[in-house]
């Protein structure tokens, strides 16, 4: 037969051996099945899910699988999730010509009484509905948030609304006091 087909005898037996190894072991079959499931979940997520989310989906479907196995199979078949954005919103724009205000509390924010020092911060929030900004006013003695406001912009009216809420929280009786050294 080897002479008729024009192949060597050793080549024929090597082919027979390769053919016998084409049968998958149980482990290989499980990994092949997982590869199909992983590909399906990845495709259903429009290519965004990585190993942690795909593992959670498979576990929810009743498969017992580790995240490392999912990650290894994804690497073998060339799949990768989309990483979260590294985009950072700039909430502070430094003006090099601006004067630096005097530190009236000498970095000692807790003056031992309520309403002596209030601080504020604006932070960026990425929400399902879009991007938002949050401004909060905090009493540094009680550590309580006195007022806050949210908006889709970072204009002064958002800060003013937060300050107005803080003043209302304190009964509208907070007066600005100068701190003498």
C-alpha positions as CSV (number, residue, x, y, z in Angstrom):
1,X,0.0,0.0,0.0
2,X,2.9,2.4,0.9
3,X,4.5,1.6,-2.5
4,X,1.2,2.1,-4.3
5,X,0.6,5.5,-2.6
6,X,4.3,6.5,-3.0
7,X,4.9,7.1,0.7
8,X,7.6,5.6,3.0
9,X,6.6,2.9,5.4
10,X,7.9,5.0,8.4
11,X,5.8,7.9,7.1
12,X,2.7,5.7,6.9
13,X,3.1,4.5,10.5
14,X,3.8,8.1,11.7
15,X,0.5,9.1,10.1
16,X,-1.3,6.2,11.9
17,X,0.2,7.4,15.2
18,X,-0.9,11.0,14.6
19,X,-4.4,9.8,13.7
20,X,-4.6,7.9,16.9
21,X,-3.7,11.0,18.9
22,X,-6.4,13.1,17.2
23,X,-8.8,11.7,19.8
24,X,-9.2,14.2,22.5
25,X,-8.7,13.3,26.2
26,X,-11.4,14.4,28.6
27,X,-9.4,17.4,29.7
28,X,-8.7,18.5,26.1
29,X,-12.4,18.1,25.3
30,X,-13.4,20.2,28.3
31,X,-11.0,22.9,27.3
32,X,-12.4,22.8,23.8
33,X,-15.9,23.1,25.1
34,X,-14.9,26.0,27.4
35,X,-13.2,27.7,24.5
36,X,-16.5,27.6,22.6
37,X,-18.5,29.0,25.6
38,X,-15.9,31.7,26.2
39,X,-16.0,32.8,22.6
40,X,-19.8,32.9,22.8
41,X,-19.9,35.0,26.0
42,X,-17.1,37.3,24.6
43,X,-19.0,37.8,21.3
44,X,-22.3,38.4,23.2
45,X,-20.6,41.2,25.2
46,X,-19.5,42.8,21.9
47,X,-15.9,42.0,22.8
48,X,-15.8,43.9,26.1
49,X,-15.8,41.2,28.7
50,X,-12.5,40.0,30.1
51,X,-11.7,36.9,32.1
52,X,-13.3,38.0,35.4
53,X,-16.7,38.8,33.8
54,X,-16.7,35.8,31.5
55,X,-15.9,33.6,34.5
56,X,-18.9,35.1,36.3
57,X,-21.1,34.4,33.3
58,X,-20.0,30.8,33.0
59,X,-20.4,30.2,36.8
60,X,-23.9,31.7,36.6
61,X,-24.6,29.2,33.8
62,X,-23.5,26.4,36.1
63,X,-20.0,25.8,34.9
64,X,-17.3,25.1,37.4
65,X,-14.3,27.1,36.1
66,X,-11.6,29.3,37.6
67,X,-10.7,32.7,36.4
68,X,-7.1,31.6,35.6
69,X,-8.4,28.8,33.3
70,X,-10.6,31.3,31.5
71,X,-7.7,33.7,31.1
72,X,-5.4,31.0,29.8
73,X,-8.0,29.8,27.2
74,X,-8.7,33.4,26.2
75,X,-4.9,33.9,25.6
76,X,-4.7,30.7,23.6
77,X,-7.5,31.7,21.3
78,X,-6.5,35.4,21.1
79,X,-9.4,37.0,22.9
80,X,-9.0,40.0,25.3
81,X,-11.5,42.2,27.0
82,X,-11.5,46.0,26.8
83,X,-9.8,47.7,29.7
84,X,-11.5,50.5,31.5
85,X,-10.8,54.0,30.3
86,X,-7.7,55.6,31.5
87,X,-9.1,59.0,30.7
88,X,-8.9,61.4,33.6
89,X,-11.0,64.5,33.7
90,X,-9.2,67.6,34.8
91,X,-11.1,69.3,37.6
92,X,-8.3,71.7,38.5
93,X,-6.8,74.1,36.0
94,X,-3.8,75.8,37.5
95,X,-3.4,79.5,36.6
96,X,0.3,80.3,36.9
97,X,-0.4,84.0,37.2
98,X,-2.9,83.6,40.1
99,X,-2.0,84.7,43.6
100,X,-1.9,82.0,46.3
101,X,-4.4,82.9,49.0
102,X,-3.1,83.1,52.6
103,X,-3.6,79.9,54.8
104,X,-5.8,81.3,57.5
105,X,-5.9,78.0,59.5
106,X,-2.2,77.1,59.2
107,X,-3.2,73.6,57.8
108,X,-5.0,72.9,61.1
109,X,-8.5,72.2,59.7
110,X,-10.1,71.0,63.0
111,X,-10.4,74.2,65.1
112,X,-12.2,72.4,67.9
113,X,-15.7,73.8,67.2
114,X,-18.4,73.4,64.6
115,X,-18.5,75.7,61.5
116,X,-15.0,77.0,62.1
117,X,-13.6,75.5,58.9
118,X,-15.5,74.2,55.9
119,X,-13.8,72.5,53.0
120,X,-15.0,71.7,49.6
121,X,-14.1,69.3,46.8
122,X,-15.4,68.7,43.2
123,X,-15.1,65.2,41.8
124,X,-15.9,63.7,38.5
125,X,-18.4,60.8,38.3
126,X,-18.9,58.5,35.2
127,X,-22.5,57.4,35.3
128,X,-24.7,55.3,33.0
129,X,-26.5,58.4,32.0
130,X,-23.4,60.4,31.2
131,X,-20.7,62.3,33.0
132,X,-21.5,64.3,36.2
133,X,-19.7,66.5,38.7
134,X,-20.2,66.4,42.5
135,X,-19.4,69.2,44.8
136,X,-19.5,68.6,48.6
137,X,-19.0,70.9,51.5
138,X,-17.7,69.4,54.7
139,X,-17.4,70.7,58.3
140,X,-13.8,69.7,59.3
141,X,-14.7,69.5,63.0
142,X,-17.7,67.1,62.8
143,X,-16.4,65.6,59.5
144,X,-20.1,65.8,58.3
145,X,-21.0,66.6,54.7
146,X,-23.2,69.7,55.2
147,X,-24.2,70.3,51.6
148,X,-23.7,68.9,48.1
149,X,-24.8,69.4,44.5
150,X,-24.5,67.6,41.3
151,X,-24.4,68.9,37.7
152,X,-23.2,68.0,34.3
153,X,-20.8,71.0,34.4
154,X,-18.2,72.6,36.7
155,X,-19.5,76.1,36.9
156,X,-19.8,78.3,39.9
157,X,-23.6,77.8,40.3
158,X,-22.9,74.2,41.2
159,X,-20.6,75.3,44.1
160,X,-23.0,78.0,45.2
161,X,-25.8,75.5,45.4
162,X,-23.7,73.2,47.6
163,X,-22.8,76.2,49.9
164,X,-26.4,77.2,50.1
165,X,-27.4,73.7,51.2
166,X,-24.6,73.7,53.8
167,X,-25.8,77.0,55.2
168,X,-29.4,75.7,55.2
169,X,-28.2,72.6,57.1
170,X,-26.7,74.9,59.8
171,X,-30.0,76.8,60.0
172,X,-29.0,79.6,57.8
173,X,-27.0,81.2,60.6
174,X,-23.4,80.7,59.5
175,X,-21.6,83.9,59.2
176,X,-18.1,84.3,57.8
177,X,-15.6,85.0,60.5
178,X,-12.1,86.2,60.1
179,X,-9.5,84.1,61.9
180,X,-6.8,86.1,63.6
181,X,-3.4,84.7,64.2
